[in-house]
Amino acid sequence: MKAFLIALAAAAMLSACGPAPQPDLASAPEAATGESARPKAQGFITQNAAPPEGAADTKGDGVFRDDYGRPFQYALLGQKLPEFTAPTSDGGTFSSADISRWTVIDVWGAWCADCVADGPYVDALARAIAQDPDLNFLSIHVPANANRATPEELYGKYGSLEAYFASAGYSVPSVVLDNDASLRQLLQISWTPSYLLVSPDGVVRGFRTDLRVIEDQPVKTFIQDIAEVRKEVRDLLASTPSDIE
């Protein structure tokens, strides 16, 4: 009975991030069963393109996903990040109006197995970003949805952010807390973990999901993707007065 309950809890955690993968995909969900050639939504995107053949709106919410549940598009890409204020884990308050530099936003949840699996890469990413004076890292903890925003469900088996970070072996100075899924809804997050790249003028310039599916040097690859976008925007606006640096 104990083993059954543990398995049931694990399945619930996986399905919260997206459709539950097959058991043999748990450690490498990016691998397709058999020789499936269906497209995978695993890359870094800077503009929304038409969903590839094989993508499906599996949840009826207008979001086209791959067979693991990851989205091919992000609704706010190329748009201003919605304004918001929210409490933080250190007892303060964060406002989106405070974003004045290039910022990577990690939207995640301790209840989500895919987010937990991305944890070591998030740690390395945050440390790499800390070395760049023109780049910030922002962590936003969200529930699966408004119906799963109880204290018992927000942090899964860990029970609290402190317990999660103690178990994961890393921490971030401050985490923005979405305790009722209102921020998740505002940011139109359809998958966790999601990573947003926001420029100093508040525009969402890039989006990707799980880092762990990058085959070689996930953090270095993502940092390079970010650098390319920053250069493209800088070159594009070189002759136009702007607050983007």
N, C-alpha and C positions, 0 to 999 in steps of 0.2 A: 504493500500500500504506500509506504514512504517513497519508494522509487517511482511509483506511478504519479504521486503528487509532485515530485521534483520534475519529472518529464512534462507534466501538464503546465507547471509554472514556466518552464523554459519555452514551451510552445507559445504560451500567451505572450511572453516577452518578445519573441521573434515576430509574431504576427502583428505586434503593435507598431513596429518600424515599417512594416509593409507586409505583403503576402508572405506567409511562411514558406521558406525553401524546403526542398526535399532533404531528408536527414543527411545524405551524403554531401550536401552542399553547405552544411553549417559552417565549416571552417574555410570554405572557399566558394561563397555563393555566386561569384562571378562566372564560375564554370557552368556550362550548360549540360543538362543531362543528355546522354547519348551524343549524337553528332549534330545537335540542333544548330542552325545557322541564324536563328532569330537575333536581331540587333540588340545591343546592350547599351543602356544609358549610363555610361561610366566615365564619360569625359568631361573636360572643363569647357563650358560654352560661354561665349560672349554675346551671342545673339540667338534668338529663337528661329529655328528652321522648321519646315514642315516635318511632322513625325515620320520616321522611316516606315517602310512596309513591314508589317509584323507588330507594330506598336498598337496598343489597344487602350481604350478608356474603360478600364476594368471596374472602376468604382462609380462610373456615371457622374463624375465631377468635372469633366472636361479636360482632365489631365491624362495625357497619353504616356503609358508606362511600358517598360520591358517586362519580360516574364518573371522577373524577381520583384517587380513593383516600383523600381526607381523611375523617376520622371525624365522625359526627354527634353522638357522645356521648363522654364521658370517664369511665371506670370509677370514679375516685376523687373525682369532683365531690361536694362536700358531706361528704366524709370527712376524717379526719385524714391528713395527709401521713405516709407510712411513715417510721419512724426509720431513718437511715442515717448513715454516716461514709464519707468518700472523700477521696483525695488531691487536691491542687489544683496548678495549674500553677506557682505560686510556691514550691512545695516544702513547703507546709503541709498541714493537714488540715481539712476542713469537716465539721461535724456538723449535722444537721437540728435538733438541740436548740438550736442557736444562733439559730434564727429567732425573733425577738421583736417584729418589726414587720411591717407589711404588706410582702409580698415578691412580686415578679414573677420567675418562674423561666423562663428561656429554655432549652429543651432542643433541642439542635441537633447537627450534625456537619459538619465541614469537607469530608467526602466527599459531602455532599448538595447537589445543585444548587439545590433550593428554599431551603435554608438560606443558601447563598451569595448567592442573589438577595435574601434578606431582610436581608442584612448591613447595608446603609446604614440601614435602618429600625431595626435593633437598635442601631446606633451612636447614632442620634438618640434612641431610647427610653431607653437607659442614661443619656445626658446629661440628658434631661428628668427622669428619676427621681432623679438626683443632686441636683436642685434642691429635692426634697421631703424634709424631715428625717424624715418618718414613713413613707417608702417605700424599700424596698431593691430592688436588682437582683441576681439570681443567675444565672450562666451555667453550664450543665451540658453538657459535650461527651460524646456517646454514639456508639457504633458502630451500624451498621445492625442487627446481630444478633450473637450469640455466635460464629457461624461467620465473621464478617467483622471480627474484632477484632484482626487482626494489625497490627503497626506500619505495614506497607505500605498497609493499607486504612483504618486509623483516620482518616487525614488526607488521603486521596485524593491528587490530583496535587501537593498542597502539601508533603506529607511531614512537616509539623510544625505545631503551633499558631502558632509564631513566624512561620513562612513564610506561613501563611494571613493572619494579621493584617497582616503587612508588605504583602502583595498587596492586601488589602481597604482598607488605609489607615486603619484604626482598631484599637483594642484595648480590652480590659477588664482591670482590675487583676489579677483572679484568676479562673480557670475551674476548676470542679469536674470531675475526670476520671473517666469511667467506662470503664475499659480492657478490660472483659470482657463488657459488656452486662448485668451483674447489676443495676446501678442502673436501666437502661432497663426491665428486666423488673419490678423492684420498683415503679417508678412507673407501670407499665402504659402505656408510651408506644407508640402504634401508628402515629404519624406524626411526622416532623420536617420543619420546626420546629414545636414545640408550646410554648405559653405558658400557664403556670399562675399564678393569683393566689391566694396563701396569706395568710390573716389571722394576726394575732399569736398566736392560740391554736392555730395549726398546721393549720387546716382549709382545704381547697382550696375556694375560693369562686368561681373562674371559670376558664374554659378557652377557648382559641382556637388556630387554626393560623395559617398564613402571614399576616403583616401586609400584604404587598405587594398582596394582592387587594382591600384596602379601597380603594374608588374615590376617596375624597377625604380628604386629610390623614390617612394611616394612623396615625401616631404620636399626633397630637392626638386622633383618634377613640378610640384604645385607652386613652389617659390619661383621657379623659372616661368611658369605660366603667368603668374602675377606680374613678374617683371616685364614680360612681353606686352601685357595689357597697359601697364603704366607707360611704357615707351610709346605704344601706339597712340594713346590719348595725348601724351605730351607732344608728340610730333604733329598730331592732328590740330592741336590748339596752339601750336608754336607761334603763329602769326595773329592769334586772336587774344585780346586781353581776357584773362580768366583767373579764378582763384584755385585752379587745379595745378598742382606742382608735380 
